Amino acid sequence: MTSLARLSVLSIALLASAAFSTPARADELADLVNAYRAAPGDCKGAAPAPALAVEPALSNVRIGVGTFLESRLRQLGYRAERAEAIVLTGPQDARAAMDVLRQKYCGRLLDDGFSAIGTAHLGNGWQVVLARPVVIPDLPEWQQAGQEILALVNATRARPRTCGDRAFGPAGPLSWNPLLGQAAFVHSDDMAQRHYFSHQQPDGTVPADRATRAGYRWRVVGENIASGQRTPAEAMAAWLDSPGHCANIMNPKFSEMGAAYAINPGNDNRTAYWTQVFGAPR
């Protein structure tokens, strides 16, 4: 599924609010947060979490009244899939600030959905920004990615598998069909460019129509789609986790397939849309 940005600002005022002034050394607070993530003894039900990377952009962003965190981070060249800011007023030093964070925001500090942190001490205020940056997938050309998916499919079909409540025996390997590959790419590209996620295109076109338009003379056609995965292996894992998609992969009626992904370069999150088309020719 497509990942959506979740960005918010939280604040707690301990003393009368004052204007932020010259930034001071803030590394100590980030170090204290990471030490707490390693051993979160006093947060109910919490488990240790990986250390956060200290990101300069997160330390340099300034949170004020009406600040839209996503816009400010973009201005600093930082694209976040998720980000939250916590603003404290009053603690005199990093350890005092950490005490407040631990008491009020332990769940957020330990959230393993964050991978980066930036902190700032500004006058009598402290600011902590937690984020997970957008990871731009480093993918091969779509044809190569499709061949990687084919190899994963055939390795899966070589063994028995249960998809939901359906048991499948081993199935024969599929062969690559370039017409099905083209049909897969056309649909991935259409979803990426028009930002939707469906087997049916806005004009009503369905998988069988796309296979026919690509020139494939079919007896049976099936399709899997996915969105947001960073690699062919991630896309394959997502399909196998879904009983219906898994059943397509294991279906012995199919003998050929094509697969592709597409990314709209104008999409800030660089979301990959994946399509896998199965068929058996006439």
Backbone as numpy.savetxt, mean C-alpha at the origin, in Angstrom:
# Nx Ny Nz CAx CAy CAz Cx Cy Cz
-6.45 -4.10 -3.01 -7.29 -2.92 -3.01 -6.41 -1.68 -3.01
-7.03 -0.71 -3.51 -6.25 0.50 -3.59 -6.02 1.09 -2.22
-4.77 1.49 -1.97 -4.46 2.14 -0.72 -4.86 3.61 -0.73
-5.49 4.18 0.32 -5.92 5.58 0.41 -5.14 6.28 1.50
-4.75 7.57 1.28 -3.99 8.31 2.27 -4.86 8.60 3.49
-4.28 8.43 4.69 -4.99 8.80 5.92 -4.08 9.74 6.69
-4.42 11.02 6.72 -3.58 12.03 7.31 -4.40 12.84 8.29
-3.88 13.02 9.51 -4.63 13.77 10.51 -3.70 14.43 11.49
-4.24 15.33 12.27 -3.46 16.06 13.26 -4.12 15.90 14.60
-3.35 15.55 15.62 -3.84 15.44 16.99 -3.07 16.44 17.83
-3.70 17.00 18.84 -2.98 17.94 19.68 -3.44 17.82 21.11
-2.53 18.15 22.04 -2.88 18.24 23.46 -2.13 19.43 24.04
-2.83 20.33 24.67 -2.21 21.51 25.27 -2.09 21.28 26.77
-0.87 21.35 27.29 -0.64 21.13 28.72 -0.58 22.45 29.48
-0.09 23.49 28.81 -0.02 24.82 29.40 -0.60 25.79 28.39
-0.59 27.06 28.74 -1.09 28.05 27.80 -0.30 27.97 26.50
-1.00 28.04 25.38 -0.34 27.95 24.09 0.55 29.16 23.84
1.70 28.88 23.19 2.62 29.97 22.83 3.09 29.74 21.41
3.51 30.78 20.72 3.98 30.66 19.35 5.27 29.86 19.30
5.41 28.96 18.27 6.64 28.22 18.09 7.74 29.19 17.64
8.94 28.90 18.09 10.05 29.77 17.70 11.14 28.93 17.06
12.40 29.19 17.39 13.53 28.55 16.71 13.59 27.06 17.04
13.71 26.19 16.05 13.80 24.77 16.32 15.05 24.43 17.14
14.89 23.44 18.03 16.03 22.93 18.80 16.27 21.49 18.39
17.33 20.89 18.95 17.66 19.52 18.62 16.45 18.62 18.97
16.01 17.78 18.02 14.84 16.96 18.25 15.13 15.47 18.18
16.36 15.07 17.88 16.69 13.65 17.71 16.40 12.85 18.98
16.56 13.45 20.12 16.39 12.72 21.37 14.99 12.17 21.51
13.98 12.94 21.13 12.61 12.46 21.25 12.36 11.30 20.30
12.87 11.37 19.08 12.72 10.26 18.14 13.39 9.01 18.70
14.56 9.17 19.32 15.25 8.03 19.93 14.41 7.43 21.06
13.77 8.29 21.85 12.94 7.80 22.95 11.71 7.05 22.42
11.13 7.54 21.34 9.99 6.85 20.73 10.41 5.47 20.25
11.57 5.38 19.60 12.03 4.08 19.11 12.36 3.12 20.25
12.92 3.66 21.32 13.20 2.81 22.49 11.89 2.28 23.07
10.86 3.11 23.07 9.55 2.69 23.58 8.93 1.63 22.67
9.08 1.79 21.36 8.54 0.80 20.42 9.21 -0.56 20.62
10.48 -0.53 21.03 11.19 -1.79 21.25 10.73 -2.51 22.50
10.27 -1.75 23.50 9.87 -2.35 24.78 8.68 -1.58 25.35
7.48 -1.79 24.80 6.29 -1.02 25.23 5.60 -1.68 26.43
6.21 -1.61 27.56 5.69 -2.33 28.71 4.38 -1.82 29.26
4.06 -0.54 29.10 2.92 0.02 29.81 1.74 0.37 28.92
1.71 -0.14 27.69 0.57 0.12 26.79 -0.21 -1.18 26.65
-1.44 -1.18 27.09 -2.24 -2.39 27.19 -2.34 -3.12 25.85
-1.97 -4.39 25.88 -2.09 -5.24 24.70 -1.11 -4.94 23.59
-0.12 -4.08 23.85 0.80 -3.67 22.80 1.94 -4.67 22.66
2.41 -4.81 21.43 3.57 -5.64 21.13 4.68 -4.75 20.61
5.93 -5.18 20.74 7.03 -4.38 20.19 6.83 -4.13 18.70
7.32 -2.99 18.25 7.20 -2.61 16.84 8.57 -2.22 16.30
8.77 -2.34 14.99 10.06 -1.98 14.41 10.39 -0.50 14.63
11.69 -0.21 14.63 12.13 1.18 14.78 11.68 2.01 13.59
11.41 3.29 13.86 11.01 4.23 12.82 12.23 4.94 12.26
12.25 5.14 10.96 13.31 5.92 10.33 13.06 7.40 10.57
14.09 8.15 10.91 13.96 9.59 11.12 14.07 10.30 9.77
13.01 10.98 9.38 12.95 11.65 8.08 13.01 13.16 8.26
13.98 13.84 7.62 14.10 15.30 7.76 12.83 16.05 7.40
12.14 15.63 6.36 10.93 16.35 5.95 9.87 16.32 7.05
9.79 15.21 7.77 8.81 15.10 8.85 9.20 15.97 10.04
10.51 16.18 10.21 10.98 17.08 11.27 10.79 18.54 10.90
10.84 18.83 9.60 10.80 20.22 9.15 9.39 20.75 8.91
8.40 19.87 8.77 7.04 20.35 8.54 6.56 21.09 9.79
5.80 22.16 9.58 5.30 22.96 10.70 3.77 22.88 10.73
3.24 22.51 11.88 1.80 22.33 12.05 1.23 23.55 12.74
0.30 24.23 12.10 -0.36 25.38 12.69 -1.87 25.23 12.58
-2.59 26.24 13.00 -4.05 26.21 12.91 -4.46 26.09 11.45
-5.27 25.09 11.14 -5.75 24.92 9.78 -4.78 24.24 8.84
-3.66 23.75 9.35 -2.68 23.10 8.48 -3.25 21.80 7.92
-3.12 21.63 6.62 -3.49 20.38 5.97 -2.20 19.60 5.77
-2.05 18.55 6.56 -0.76 17.85 6.64 -0.30 17.32 5.30
-1.21 16.74 4.52 -0.83 16.18 3.23 -0.20 17.26 2.33
-0.84 18.43 2.27 -0.32 19.50 1.42 1.05 19.98 1.89
1.23 20.14 3.20 2.51 20.61 3.71 3.62 19.60 3.42
3.32 18.32 3.57 4.34 17.31 3.28 4.69 17.30 1.80
3.70 17.47 0.96 3.98 17.51 -0.48 4.88 18.69 -0.83
4.63 19.83 -0.19 5.46 21.00 -0.46 6.92 20.75 -0.10
7.12 19.86 0.86 8.48 19.50 1.27 9.03 18.31 0.49
8.28 17.85 -0.49 8.74 16.76 -1.32 8.56 15.38 -0.72
7.67 15.27 0.27 7.46 13.98 0.94 6.04 13.50 0.64
5.93 12.35 0.01 4.62 11.79 -0.30 4.32 10.67 0.69
3.24 10.85 1.43 2.89 9.91 2.48 1.63 9.14 2.10
1.69 7.83 2.29 0.50 7.00 2.16 -0.38 7.17 3.39
0.27 7.44 4.52 -0.44 7.67 5.78 0.44 8.55 6.65
-0.15 9.52 7.34 0.62 10.38 8.24 -0.29 10.94 9.32
0.25 11.08 10.50 -0.46 11.71 11.61 0.52 12.59 12.38
0.02 13.71 12.88 0.85 14.63 13.66 0.28 14.76 15.06
1.17 14.80 16.04 0.79 15.03 17.43 1.53 16.28 17.88
0.79 17.23 18.42 1.38 18.50 18.87 1.16 18.63 20.38
2.22 18.86 21.12 2.16 19.05 22.58 2.62 20.45 22.92
2.02 21.05 23.90 2.48 22.34 24.41 2.74 22.20 25.90
3.98 22.51 26.30 4.27 22.51 27.72 5.47 21.75 28.19
5.71 20.49 27.74 6.85 19.74 28.27 8.17 20.50 28.10
9.00 20.45 29.13 10.24 21.22 29.12 11.37 20.53 28.39
11.33 19.21 28.33 12.41 18.49 27.64 11.84 17.25 26.97
12.71 16.53 26.25 12.26 15.39 25.47 11.67 14.30 26.35
12.25 14.07 27.51 11.74 13.00 28.38 10.35 13.34 28.91
10.13 14.61 29.23 8.80 15.03 29.67 7.79 14.88 28.53
8.22 15.23 27.32 7.34 15.07 26.16 7.02 13.60 25.94
8.02 12.74 26.11 7.81 11.31 25.92 6.84 10.76 26.95
6.90 11.27 28.18 5.95 10.83 29.21 4.52 11.10 28.78
4.29 12.29 28.22 2.94 12.64 27.76 2.52 11.76 26.58
3.43 11.56 25.64 3.12 10.72 24.49 2.77 9.30 24.92
3.53 8.78 25.85 3.29 7.42 26.31 1.93 7.30 27.00
1.56 8.31 27.78 0.30 8.28 28.52 -0.91 8.48 27.60
-0.77 9.39 26.63 -1.92 9.79 25.82 -2.01 9.08 24.47
-0.88 8.71 23.92 -0.86 8.25 22.53 -0.06 6.97 22.34
-0.04 6.10 23.34 0.81 4.91 23.22 0.42 4.05 22.02
-0.88 3.94 21.73 -1.30 3.12 20.61 -0.77 3.62 19.29
-0.78 4.94 19.13 -0.27 5.51 17.88 1.24 5.37 17.78
1.93 5.54 18.88 3.38 5.40 18.85 3.80 3.98 18.46
2.96 3.00 18.80 3.31 1.60 18.57 2.69 1.03 17.30
1.96 1.84 16.57 1.29 1.38 15.36 2.33 0.95 14.33
2.30 -0.34 13.94 3.30 -0.80 12.98 2.95 -0.41 11.55
1.85 0.34 11.38 1.56 0.90 10.08 2.40 2.12 9.75
3.12 2.64 10.74 4.04 3.75 10.52 5.46 3.21 10.38
6.25 3.85 9.54 7.64 3.43 9.36 8.63 4.58 9.48
8.13 5.80 9.67 9.01 6.97 9.73 8.51 7.95 10.78
9.43 8.78 11.27 9.10 9.77 12.30 9.91 11.03 12.05
9.35 12.13 12.44 10.07 13.40 12.50 9.59 14.15 13.72
10.50 14.72 14.50 10.10 15.46 15.69 10.74 16.84 15.67
10.11 17.76 16.36 10.65 19.12 16.45 10.29 19.71 17.81
11.22 20.45 18.38 11.00 21.20 19.63 11.05 22.67 19.25
9.91 23.33 19.38 9.77 24.70 18.91 9.21 25.56 20.03
10.07 26.37 20.66 9.64 27.17 21.80 9.23 26.25 22.94
7.99 26.38 23.41 7.51 25.49 24.46 6.63 24.38 23.90
6.75 24.15 22.58 5.95 23.12 21.94 6.78 21.99 21.37
6.15 20.84 21.26 6.76 19.66 20.66 5.83 19.14 19.58
6.46 18.67 18.53 5.69 18.18 17.40 6.26 16.83 16.98
5.38 15.86 16.82 5.78 14.52 16.36 4.94 14.18 15.13
5.60 13.84 14.04 4.89 13.41 12.83 5.28 11.97 12.54
4.27 11.11 12.50 4.46 9.69 12.17 3.93 9.46 10.77
4.64 8.66 9.98 4.21 8.49 8.59 4.64 7.15 8.02
3.96 6.79 6.97 4.41 5.70 6.10 4.52 6.30 4.70
5.72 6.38 4.15 5.86 7.02 2.84 5.30 6.16 1.72
4.94 6.83 0.64 4.55 6.12 -0.57 5.80 5.42 -1.12
5.67 4.13 -1.36 6.78 3.37 -1.95 6.47 3.20 -3.43
7.29 3.79 -4.26 7.08 3.69 -5.71 7.60 2.33 -6.17
6.73 1.50 -6.74 7.18 0.17 -7.13 8.24 0.21 -8.23
9.26 -0.59 -8.06 10.32 -0.73 -9.06 10.00 -1.99 -9.85
9.16 -1.83 -10.86 8.64 -2.97 -11.60 9.29 -3.08 -12.98
9.41 -4.30 -13.48 9.90 -4.46 -14.86 8.80 -4.06 -15.85
9.10 -4.16 -17.14 8.07 -3.93 -18.15 6.91 -4.89 -17.92
5.72 -4.49 -18.34 4.55 -5.29 -17.99 4.62 -6.69 -18.54
5.25 -6.87 -19.72 5.34 -8.21 -20.29 6.19 -9.13 -19.41
7.29 -8.60 -18.88 8.13 -9.40 -17.99 7.39 -9.72 -16.69
6.69 -8.71 -16.15 5.91 -8.95 -14.94 4.86 -10.03 -15.19
4.24 -10.01 -16.38 3.26 -11.02 -16.72 3.86 -12.42 -16.76
5.08 -12.50 -17.30 5.76 -13.80 -17.34 6.10 -14.29 -15.94
6.43 -13.35 -15.03 6.70 -13.74 -13.64 5.43 -14.29 -13.00
4.30 -13.66 -13.29 3.03 -14.16 -12.75 2.73 -15.55 -13.32
2.98 -15.74 -14.62 2.76 -17.05 -15.23 3.56 -18.13 -14.52
4.82 -17.85 -14.22 5.66 -18.84 -13.53 5.10 -19.15 -12.15
4.61 -18.13 -11.44 4.01 -18.34 -10.12 2.72 -19.15 -10.23
1.93 -18.87 -11.25 0.69 -19.62 -11.46 0.99 -21.09 -11.71
1.95 -21.36 -12.57 2.24 -22.76 -12.89 2.84 -23.51 -11.72
3.62 -22.82 -10.90 4.14 -23.47 -9.69 3.00 -23.80 -8.73
2.00 -22.92 -8.68 0.84 -23.16 -7.81 -0.02 -24.30 -8.34
-0.26 -24.31 -9.64 -1.11 -25.34 -10.24 -0.49 -26.74 -10.16
0.80 -26.81 -9.96 1.48 -28.11 -9.92 1.15 -28.91 -8.67
0.53 -28.25 -7.67 0.23 -28.93 -6.41 -1.26 -28.79 -6.08
-1.81 -29.73 -5.31 -3.20 -29.59 -4.87 -3.36 -28.31 -4.03
-4.56 -27.75 -4.07 -4.79 -26.53 -3.31 -6.27 -26.41 -2.96
-6.54 -25.87 -1.79 -7.91 -25.59 -1.39 -8.15 -24.09 -1.49
-9.19 -23.72 -2.23 -9.56 -22.32 -2.40 -10.90 -22.11 -1.69
-10.86 -21.52 -0.49 -12.07 -21.41 0.29 -12.51 -22.81 0.70
-13.71 -23.20 0.28 -14.20 -24.54 0.62 -14.12 -25.50 -0.57
-13.40 -25.11 -1.62 -13.25 -25.96 -2.80 -11.85 -26.54 -2.87
-11.78 -27.84 -3.04 -10.49 -28.52 -3.14 -10.17 -28.77 -4.61
-8.97 -28.42 -5.01 -8.52 -28.62 -6.38 -7.31 -29.55 -6.38
-7.30 -30.46 -7.33 -6.12 -31.27 -7.54 -5.13 -30.51 -8.40
-3.95 -31.07 -8.63 -2.99 -30.42 -9.52 -3.60 -30.22 -10.91
-3.22 -29.11 -11.54 -3.70 -28.81 -12.89 -2.50 -28.60 -13.80
-2.72 -28.81 -15.08 -1.64 -28.66 -16.04 -1.15 -27.22 -16.13
0.09 -27.02 -16.57 0.63 -25.66 -16.69 -0.09 -24.88 -17.78
-0.14 -23.58 -17.58 -0.70 -22.67 -18.59 0.42 -22.17 -19.49
0.09 -21.85 -20.71 1.07 -21.24 -21.62 0.72 -19.77 -21.82
1.72 -18.96 -22.11 1.54 -17.53 -22.31 0.88 -17.29 -23.65
-0.16 -16.47 -23.67 -0.79 -16.07 -24.91 -0.69 -14.55 -25.03
0.00 -14.05 -26.05 0.19 -12.59 -26.16 -1.10 -11.81 -26.35
-2.13 -12.44 -26.94 -3.40 -11.74 -27.11 -4.08 -11.55 -25.75
-4.01 -12.56 -24.90 -4.55 -12.41 -23.55 -3.72 -11.43 -22.74
-2.41 -11.41 -22.99 -1.56 -10.42 -22.34 -1.96 -9.01 -22.73
-2.26 -8.81 -24.01 -2.68 -7.48 -24.46 -4.03 -7.11 -23.86
-4.95 -8.07 -23.77 -6.26 -7.80 -23.15 -6.07 -7.41 -21.69
-5.13 -8.08 -21.00 -4.86 -7.75 -19.60 -4.30 -6.34 -19.48
-3.37 -6.00 -20.36 -2.77 -4.66 -20.28 -3.81 -3.58 -20.56
-4.65 -3.78 -21.56 -5.67 -2.78 -21.90 -6.56 -2.49 -20.70
-6.93 -3.55 -19.96 -7.82 -3.32 -18.83 -7.07 -2.67 -17.66
-5.84 -3.13 -17.39 -5.06 -2.49 -16.33 -4.86 -1.01 -16.62
-4.53 -0.70 -17.86 -4.27 0.69 -18.22 -5.54 1.53 -18.13
-6.67 0.96 -18.52 -7.93 1.70 -18.43 -8.28 1.99 -16.98
-8.11 1.00 -16.10 -8.39 1.23 -14.68 -7.45 2.29 -14.11
-6.16 2.22 -14.49 -5.20 3.18 -13.96 -5.51 4.60 -14.44
-5.82 4.75 -15.71 -6.04 6.08 -16.27 -7.36 6.69 -15.79
-8.39 5.86 -15.62 -9.70 6.38 -15.25 -10.05 6.15 -13.78
-9.10 5.58 -13.06 -9.19 5.43 -11.60 -10.48 4.76 -11.17
-10.64 3.50 -11.56 -11.74 2.68 -11.07 -11.19 1.27 -10.88
-11.96 0.42 -10.26 -11.53 -0.95 -10.01 -12.72 -1.87 -10.19
-12.80 -2.52 -11.34 -13.94 -3.36 -11.66 -13.61 -4.23 -12.86
-14.26 -5.38 -12.96 -14.13 -6.21 -14.16 -14.87 -5.59 -15.33
-15.83 -4.72 -15.02 -16.59 -4.07 -16.08 -16.11 -2.64 -16.28
-15.74 -2.33 -17.51 -15.31 -0.97 -17.81 -16.51 -0.03 -17.82
-16.27 1.27 -17.69 -17.40 2.22 -17.68 -18.32 2.11 -18.89
-17.80 1.65 -20.03 -18.65 1.52 -21.22 -19.39 0.19 -21.26
-19.24 -0.62 -20.19 -19.95 -1.90 -20.13 -19.15 -3.09 -20.60
-17.94 -2.86 -21.12 -17.10 -3.95 -21.61 -16.71 -4.89 -20.47
-16.78 -6.20 -20.72 -16.44 -7.22 -19.72 -15.26 -8.05 -20.24
-14.69 -8.95 -19.41 -13.49 -9.69 -19.83 -13.61 -10.40 -21.17
-14.73 -11.05 -21.43 -14.88 -11.76 -22.71 -14.82 -10.79 -23.89
-15.40 -9.59 -23.72 -15.35 -8.59 -24.78 -13.91 -8.17 -25.07
-13.14 -7.97 -23.99 -11.76 -7.52 -24.17 -10.91 -8.59 -24.84
-11.14 -9.85 -24.48 -10.40 -10.93 -25.13 -10.74 -11.00 -26.62
-12.02 -10.83 -26.94 -12.45 -10.85 -28.34 -11.84 -9.69 -29.11
-11.86 -8.49 -28.51 -11.28 -7.32 -29.19 -9.79 -7.49 -29.44
-9.12 -8.24 -28.56 -7.68 -8.48 -28.74 -7.41 -9.50 -29.83
-8.47 -10.15 -30.33 -8.31 -11.13 -31.40 -8.25 -12.57 -30.91
-8.59 -12.80 -29.65 -8.51 -14.15 -29.09 -9.82 -14.88 -29.32
-9.75 -16.03 -30.00 -10.93 -16.85 -30.24 -11.02 -17.85 -29.09
-11.99 -17.62 -28.22 -12.01 -18.33 -26.95 -13.19 -19.29 -26.83
-12.97 -20.31 -26.02 -14.03 -21.22 -25.60 -14.50 -20.87 -24.21
-13.55 -20.43 -23.36 -13.86 -19.97 -22.01 -12.84 -18.92 -21.62
-13.28 -17.93 -20.86 -12.41 -16.82 -20.44 -12.67 -16.52 -18.97
-11.62 -16.18 -18.24 -11.75 -15.74 -16.85 -10.78 -14.61 -16.58
-11.01 -13.87 -15.50 -10.15 -12.72 -15.21 -10.01 -12.51 -13.71
-8.81 -12.18 -13.29 -8.52 -11.71 -11.93 -7.99 -10.30 -12.02
-8.36 -9.44 -11.08 -7.78 -8.09 -11.00 -7.34 -7.82 -9.56
-6.40 -6.91 -9.42 -5.91 -6.50 -8.10 -5.39 -5.08 -8.23
-5.24 -4.41 -7.10 -4.78 -3.02 -7.12 -3.97 -2.73 -5.87
-2.82 -2.06 -6.07 -2.02 -1.60 -4.94 -0.83 -2.47 -4.61
-0.77 -3.68 -5.13 0.36 -4.55 -4.83 1.62 -4.04 -5.53
2.78 -4.24 -4.89 4.02 -3.64 -5.38 4.83 -4.54 -6.31
4.53 -5.82 -6.32 5.31 -6.78 -7.12 4.37 -7.84 -7.68
4.82 -8.59 -8.70 4.02 -9.72 -9.18 3.73 -10.73 -8.07
4.70 -10.97 -7.20 4.49 -11.93 -6.11 3.41 -11.45 -5.15
3.36 -10.15 -4.87 2.31 -9.61 -3.99 0.94 -9.75 -4.64
0.87 -9.47 -5.93 -0.41 -9.62 -6.62 -0.87 -11.08 -6.58
0.05 -11.99 -6.83 -0.28 -13.41 -6.81 -0.74 -13.84 -5.42
-0.06 -13.38 -4.39 -0.43 -13.73 -3.01 -1.84 -13.23 -2.70
-2.17 -12.03 -3.16 -3.51 -11.48 -2.91 -4.57 -12.32 -3.60
-4.31 -12.75 -4.83 -5.28 -13.58 -5.53 -5.47 -14.93 -4.83
-4.38 -15.52 -4.38 -4.49 -16.81 -3.72 -5.21 -16.73 -2.39
-5.19 -15.55 -1.77 -5.90 -15.36 -0.50 -7.41 -15.22 -0.69
-7.85 -15.02 -1.93 -9.26 -14.85 -2.24 -9.79 -16.13 -2.89
-10.80 -16.78 -2.31 -11.27 -18.06 -2.87 -11.64 -18.01 -4.35
-12.34 -16.96 -4.77 -12.74 -16.88 -6.17 -11.57 -16.71 -7.12
-10.63 -15.84 -6.75 -9.45 -15.63 -7.59 -8.58 -16.88 -7.61
-8.44 -17.50 -6.45 -7.68 -18.74 -6.33 -8.28 -19.82 -7.23
-9.61 -19.91 -7.25 -10.27 -20.91 -8.08 -9.98 -20.69 -9.56
-9.93 -19.45 -10.00 -9.55 -19.17 -11.39 -8.15 -19.70 -11.68
-7.23 -19.45 -10.76 -5.85 -19.88 -10.96 -5.75 -21.40 -11.06
-6.56 -22.12 -10.28 -6.49 -23.58 -10.24 -7.43 -24.26 -11.25
-8.25 -23.50 -11.95 -9.27 -24.07 -12.83 -8.63 -24.89 -13.96
-8.90 -26.20 -14.04 -8.28 -27.02 -15.07 -8.83 -26.74 -16.47
-9.93 -26.00 -16.58 -10.49 -25.68 -17.90 -9.62 -24.68 -18.66
-8.80 -23.92 -17.94 -7.96 -22.93 -18.60 -6.65 -23.58 -19.05
-6.18 -23.15 -20.21 -4.91 -23.67 -20.73 -3.92 -22.57 -21.09
-4.39 -21.31 -21.14 -3.54 -20.19 -21.52 -3.83 -19.00 -20.62
-2.89 -18.07 -20.57 -3.14 -16.84 -19.81 -2.24 -15.72 -20.30
-2.61 -14.53 -19.90 -1.80 -13.34 -20.07 -1.98 -12.50 -18.83
-1.02 -11.68 -18.49 -1.12 -10.84 -17.30 -0.34 -9.56 -17.52
-0.75 -8.50 -16.84 -0.12 -7.20 -17.02 -0.45 -6.31 -15.83
0.29 -5.21 -15.74 -0.03 -4.16 -14.79 0.09 -2.83 -15.52
-0.47 -1.79 -14.94 -0.31 -0.43 -15.47 -0.34 0.55 -14.30
0.40 1.64 -14.45 0.45 2.70 -13.44 0.23 4.04 -14.14
-0.65 4.83 -13.61 -0.84 6.19 -14.12 0.23 7.08 -13.52
1.15 7.63 -14.32 2.22 8.46 -13.76 1.72 9.69 -13.03
0.46 10.08 -13.28 -0.10 11.22 -12.57 -0.66 10.87 -11.21
-0.67 9.60 -10.87 -1.17 9.15 -9.57 -0.06 9.30 -8.54
-0.28 10.14 -7.53 0.77 10.41 -6.54 1.23 9.15 -5.83
0.32 8.20 -5.61 0.69 6.98 -4.92 1.30 5.92 -5.83
1.33 6.21 -7.13 1.89 5.28 -8.11 1.25 3.89 -7.95
-0.05 3.87 -7.84 -0.79 2.62 -7.63 -0.75 1.75 -8.87
-0.35 0.50 -8.70 -0.32 -0.46 -9.79 -1.66 -1.19 -9.87
-2.21 -1.28 -11.07 -3.43 -2.05 -11.32 -3.05 -3.31 -12.09
-3.45 -4.45 -11.56 -3.04 -5.75 -12.10 -4.25 -6.47 -12.73
-4.00 -7.10 -13.87 -5.03 -7.91 -14.52 -4.41 -9.22 -14.99
-5.13 -10.30 -14.77 -4.72 -11.64 -15.17 -5.88 -12.22 -15.96
-5.67 -12.59 -17.23 -6.74 -13.12 -18.07 -6.43 -14.56 -18.43
-7.38 -15.44 -18.15 -7.26 -16.85 -18.44 -8.14 -17.20 -19.65
-7.74 -18.21 -20.39 -8.57 -18.64 -21.51 -8.28 -20.06 -21.95
-9.18 -20.55 -22.77 -8.98 -21.80 -23.49 -9.47 -21.52 -24.91
-8.66 -21.77 -25.93 -9.04 -21.41 -27.28 -10.06 -22.38 -27.87
-10.72 -21.91 -28.89 -11.67 -22.78 -29.61 -10.91 -23.86 -30.36
